[in-house]
Amino acid sequence: MLQPTDHHSPKPQFSSNPNFTPAKTTSAPVEQATIGRSLVIKGEVSGAESLYVDGRIEGTISLADNRVTVGRNGSVTANISAREVVIMGKVHGNIQCTDRLDIRSEGSLTGDVVTQRISVEDGAVLKGSVQVRAADHKNEKAQHPAQAKAAPAEPAKSTTTEQPKVAAATAGNA
């Protein structure tokens, strides 16, 4: 049973009244397609929403701005290109992520990876090469003006004690 709210006096949202039912808040539904356990797809999968795979896919998966999740029952034999990939099942193929790859403890991946960030839990299987690339140039451009302000106006003097610091600082931006 809903109780009318009094807009004139601020009252706490929580009530000790057992008949009080808080108003439901609605949020925009997360658009995610699901491939069920019994489904098998052969070919190219592409689109503009996230994908949860609990069945089988053979071919390619291209969801550039979205997440691909391979469920515990999922089996994917495909190259995957997505913003984020989460693996709880089995994947055979190369993966290219613009953001993050997450291989959970029960997941297995056989293939090469190119990503910005990677997480491999204990018990997960990863066979292949891993290339972790630096953040996009947008992030680098945002960092350079701050570094320019911090730099002295006069020419820097080259000493042997400062060179390792400079090399270490620039190695992270490469």
N, C-alpha and C positions, 0 to 999 in steps of 0.2 A: 504494500500500500504506500503510495507516495503522499508525502505531506507537503502542504504549500510552503513555499519559502517566503520569508519576510525580507523584502529588498531594502527596508529602511534601517534596520539595525544589524550590524555585523555579528553573526553567530558562528560558532565553530561548525565545521562540516560534519563532525561525528556526534552522534546522539546516543544517549544511553537507553532510549526508547527501543524496545525489542521489535516494534512494528515498523520502525524506520527502515526504508530501503533507499540507498543512495542512488542518485540518478546515474544512468549508464553513460559513460563517455564513449563516443564513437570516434574512431580514427580511420584514416584512409586505409583500405585494405592493401596489403602488400601483393603486388601482382607477381604471381609465381605459377608457372606451369609445372605439372607433375606428370612424369612418365611412370605409370604403375608397374608393379612386379611382373605382370604377365605380358606387358607390351614389349615388342621388339621393333626398333626403328632402324632401317638401313638407308643411309643417304645423308643429306646435309640438313642440320638443324640450325636455324638462325631466327633472330627475333629481337624484340625490345623489352623483354621481361626476364626475370630470373627463372631458372630451371632446376627442378629437383628430379633426379633420375633414380628410380628404384627398380627399373627394368633394365633392358639392354639397348644400347645404341652402338651402331657400327657406321662409321663415316667421318663426318666433321661436325663440330659444334662451334658456332660463331655467335657469341653474345657479348659484344665488345664492352658495353657499359653496364653489364649485369653480373650476377653471381650464378655459377653452376655448382650445384651440390650433388655429389654422387652418394646416394644413401647406402646403408649397410648391405642391401640386397642388389645394389646397382652394379652393372658390369658395362664398362664403356671401352670400346675399341675404336678410338677416334682421336684426332688432334683437336685440342680444345683451345679456343681463344676467347678470353673473358676478362672482366675487371678483377674478379675474385673467384677462386676455385676451392671448394672444400671436398675432400675425398674421405669417405668412410667405407667405401666398397673397393672395387677393383677397376683400375684404369690402365690401358695399354695404349700409349700414344704420347705425342709431344704436347706440352702445355705452355701457353704464352699468356701471362697475366699482366695487366697494367697496374695492379695493386698488390694482391697477396695470394699465396698458395698455402693452404692449410691441410696437412695430411694427418688425420686423426689416428689413434692407436690401432684401430682395426682396419685401416685403409692400406692400400698398396698401389704403387705407381711404378710402371715400367715405361720409361721414356725420358726425353730431355725437357728441361724446364728453363724458361726465361721469365723472371719476375722481379719485382722491386723488393718484396718481403716474402719470407718463407717460414713456415712453422711445421716441424715434423715431431709428432709426439712419440714417446717411448712405445715400442711395439710396432710402429708403422714400418712399411717396407718401401724403400725408394731405390730403384735401379735406373741409373742414367746420369747424365751430366746436369749440373745446376749452374745457371748464370744469374747472379743477382746484380741488376743494373741500378745505377744511381737514380735518384728522383728526376722527374721531368725538368726540362730547362726552366719552366715557370718558377719552380722552387729555388733553383740556383740563382735566377735573376733577382728574386726577393732577398736572397742572402748577400749578394754582391754590394748593393748600396750600403748596407749596414757595415760591411767590412771596409768600404771606401771611407766612411765617416770615421771609423776607428783608426785608420792608417794615418801616420804623421804626415804633415805637409812637406817636410824636408825629405830628401832622398834617404832611404834606409842604408845604414852602414852594414856591410857584410862581415859578419864574424862567424867563426866556426861554431860557437855555442847556439846561435840563432838559426842556423841552417836546418838542423834536424826538426826544430819546431815548425818551421815553414813547410818543410816536406811533409810532416805529419798532418798539418792543417790542410794542405792542398790535396793530400791523398784521399781524404774523405769526400772531396768534391768531384773527383774524377769520374 
